[in-house]
Amino acid sequence: MLHPQSSWPFERPEQLADMLREQGATPEECADLLPALRRLSEWQAPQPDPADTRRLLARLAPALPALSPVRQAIREHRQHRIFWLLATARAQVSLFGLGFWLVSALVTLVGAGIVSSNVLVDAGVASSNVLLVQEVILRASGPLLAFLGTIVAFRGREARVLELELVCLPSPLQLAITRLVIVLGYDVGLSLALALVLWAGGTGDVLALTLSWLMPLLLVAGLALLLSLRLSVQAAASLAYVSWLVLGIVSPLQALLFAPELLVLPGCIGLVLLAIALLRLHTGMHRQLPYA
Amino acid sequence: MQERSDEQLMTAVQAGDQVALATLITRHHAPLLGYLYRLVGGDRQLSEDLVQETLLHVLQQRTYQAARPFKPWLYTIATNLARDYFKSAAVRKSWREGDEEEALLHLYDSEASPEERALAAEQGSEVRAALAQLREEYRVVVVLRFYQGFSLQEIAETLHIPLGTVKSRLSVGVHRLRNVLVPVQKGVD
């Protein structure tokens, strides 16, 4: 198939001489080089006809972006969100410090040790009351982890660095959620380990004991986070924990709170409080600014 | 109505504008094909494949910014793809042993008749062989300058080399072309 030839880009002969001069050739060199350059026009390249261009367009059309660059960037960002959250979580984990992980594990271990061993019987607790005392110990030690977790995870609030957090890629809300997921995830992991220890130790009613530990933990975590919106983190965590000790262990309400059919109630309340606290954290962020 | 610039068309293409794509392709298809055709030594099929590959890269690369001149960016992609093609060992081998070498030897064969030389000149074979003799770095600047009509600055932007290097490569390339082409011309005359 014959193709029309592309035209030589220089219409006037002196254009070539001008180009040579522009690139630094002397008049003598120009005279010497021009005959060779004029010969370049002998080799013409084929020129595509309109049908060739249409075929090329048909092959390229499927590669045409279907979305605007902005929308594409948003979509790609969403696709990488999981990896991004994992990277954020990894950075946050490094901020917690070894002490937090060890103390939390130690509290769980001590609670599990007391509950699963014969310490209570040896201490003179009547066998009919052993389960009740075990539950009380767990109800007191579980929320202790929530207390520790809240203080450690949100200790930066006192530094009044929200302005710095606002210029970071993850929003303060995302950071708060990430920290909560880390702390609560670790605590739930510990509760599973506790359940395993209790089961391996032959303790009866493992589920009830594990819930006695985990549900108050969620309640205190939610309450502490909610209170921290108005109080300092230490005051909020302490108030939440002490309130729980008074309300859930000492007061007459404990019989109602820990009726077998309402065993998961504190946990549900805790999750609701956490959700409210996160929403309030988002809307009331201006209060956290240094000039507020 | 004022014609849209390459940069405006490319911005519209990034947003999925098919009309802008058609305009851009129609504008650049022939020059790009001519450039690659001469760069790869006159292989029509290969140059068409490289044109398609270049334009696919243009569509798939999301790095283009409207402030950047489109034409040097387009020819950078085309040049890099052609270079990648020639880097492959198989291609280098075929160029060393293949038709180009034979054509070159035939051109400078003292037994060639004046008629054969005249026909070769008419078909541009001598120029093609002379360009094929140049090293790739000189061939690229010569083709961009004297076939595509690029300014020195555009060549520098396309190849990411300083302006001085563009001038020196052009000087070497043009002098080597002269050494090959002018004696042949005298023979034909």
HADDOCK unambig.tbl for C-alpha pairs under 7 A between the chains (distance, minus, plus):
assign (segid A and resid 8 and name CA) (segid B and resid 147 and name CA) 6.90 0.50 0.50
assign (segid A and resid 9 and name CA) (segid B and resid 147 and name CA) 6.43 0.50 0.50
assign (segid A and resid 9 and name CA) (segid B and resid 148 and name CA) 6.93 0.50 0.50
assign (segid A and resid 9 and name CA) (segid B and resid 149 and name CA) 6.35 0.50 0.50
assign (segid A and resid 23 and name CA) (segid B and resid 167 and name CA) 5.51 0.50 0.50
assign (segid A and resid 33 and name CA) (segid B and resid 178 and name CA) 6.06 0.50 0.50
assign (segid A and resid 35 and name CA) (segid B and resid 182 and name CA) 6.97 0.50 0.50
assign (segid A and resid 36 and name CA) (segid B and resid 177 and name CA) 6.68 0.50 0.50
assign (segid A and resid 36 and name CA) (segid B and resid 178 and name CA) 4.99 0.50 0.50
assign (segid A and resid 36 and name CA) (segid B and resid 181 and name CA) 5.75 0.50 0.50
assign (segid A and resid 36 and name CA) (segid B and resid 182 and name CA) 5.69 0.50 0.50
assign (segid A and resid 40 and name CA) (segid B and resid 127 and name CA) 6.08 0.50 0.50
assign (segid A and resid 42 and name CA) (segid B and resid 121 and name CA) 6.77 0.50 0.50
assign (segid A and resid 42 and name CA) (segid B and resid 122 and name CA) 6.52 0.50 0.50
assign (segid A and resid 42 and name CA) (segid B and resid 123 and name CA) 6.93 0.50 0.50
assign (segid A and resid 42 and name CA) (segid B and resid 124 and name CA) 4.69 0.50 0.50
assign (segid A and resid 42 and name CA) (segid B and resid 127 and name CA) 6.98 0.50 0.50
assign (segid A and resid 43 and name CA) (segid B and resid 123 and name CA) 6.64 0.50 0.50
assign (segid A and resid 43 and name CA) (segid B and resid 124 and name CA) 3.97 0.50 0.50
assign (segid A and resid 43 and name CA) (segid B and resid 125 and name CA) 6.96 0.50 0.50
assign (segid A and resid 43 and name CA) (segid B and resid 127 and name CA) 6.13 0.50 0.50
assign (segid A and resid 43 and name CA) (segid B and resid 128 and name CA) 6.49 0.50 0.50
assign (segid A and resid 45 and name CA) (segid B and resid 34 and name CA) 5.15 0.50 0.50
assign (segid A and resid 45 and name CA) (segid B and resid 37 and name CA) 6.62 0.50 0.50
assign (segid A and resid 46 and name CA) (segid B and resid 34 and name CA) 6.76 0.50 0.50
assign (segid A and resid 47 and name CA) (segid B and resid 30 and name CA) 5.50 0.50 0.50
assign (segid A and resid 48 and name CA) (segid B and resid 30 and name CA) 5.91 0.50 0.50
assign (segid A and resid 53 and name CA) (segid B and resid 26 and name CA) 6.65 0.50 0.50
assign (segid A and resid 53 and name CA) (segid B and resid 29 and name CA) 6.98 0.50 0.50
assign (segid A and resid 56 and name CA) (segid B and resid 52 and name CA) 6.89 0.50 0.50
assign (segid A and resid 57 and name CA) (segid B and resid 22 and name CA) 6.74 0.50 0.50
assign (segid A and resid 60 and name CA) (segid B and resid 56 and name CA) 6.49 0.50 0.50
assign (segid A and resid 63 and name CA) (segid B and resid 56 and name CA) 6.95 0.50 0.50
assign (segid A and resid 63 and name CA) (segid B and resid 59 and name CA) 6.42 0.50 0.50
assign (segid A and resid 64 and name CA) (segid B and resid 16 and name CA) 5.80 0.50 0.50
assign (segid A and resid 64 and name CA) (segid B and resid 59 and name CA) 6.17 0.50 0.50
assign (segid A and resid 65 and name CA) (segid B and resid 14 and name CA) 6.15 0.50 0.50
assign (segid A and resid 65 and name CA) (segid B and resid 15 and name CA) 6.53 0.50 0.50
assign (segid A and resid 65 and name CA) (segid B and resid 16 and name CA) 4.86 0.50 0.50
assign (segid A and resid 66 and name CA) (segid B and resid 16 and name CA) 5.30 0.50 0.50
assign (segid A and resid 67 and name CA) (segid B and resid 15 and name CA) 6.01 0.50 0.50
assign (segid A and resid 67 and name CA) (segid B and resid 16 and name CA) 6.23 0.50 0.50
assign (segid A and resid 68 and name CA) (segid B and resid 14 and name CA) 6.43 0.50 0.50
assign (segid A and resid 68 and name CA) (segid B and resid 15 and name CA) 4.12 0.50 0.50
assign (segid A and resid 68 and name CA) (segid B and resid 16 and name CA) 6.63 0.50 0.50
assign (segid A and resid 69 and name CA) (segid B and resid 14 and name CA) 6.35 0.50 0.50
assign (segid A and resid 69 and name CA) (segid B and resid 15 and name CA) 6.21 0.50 0.50
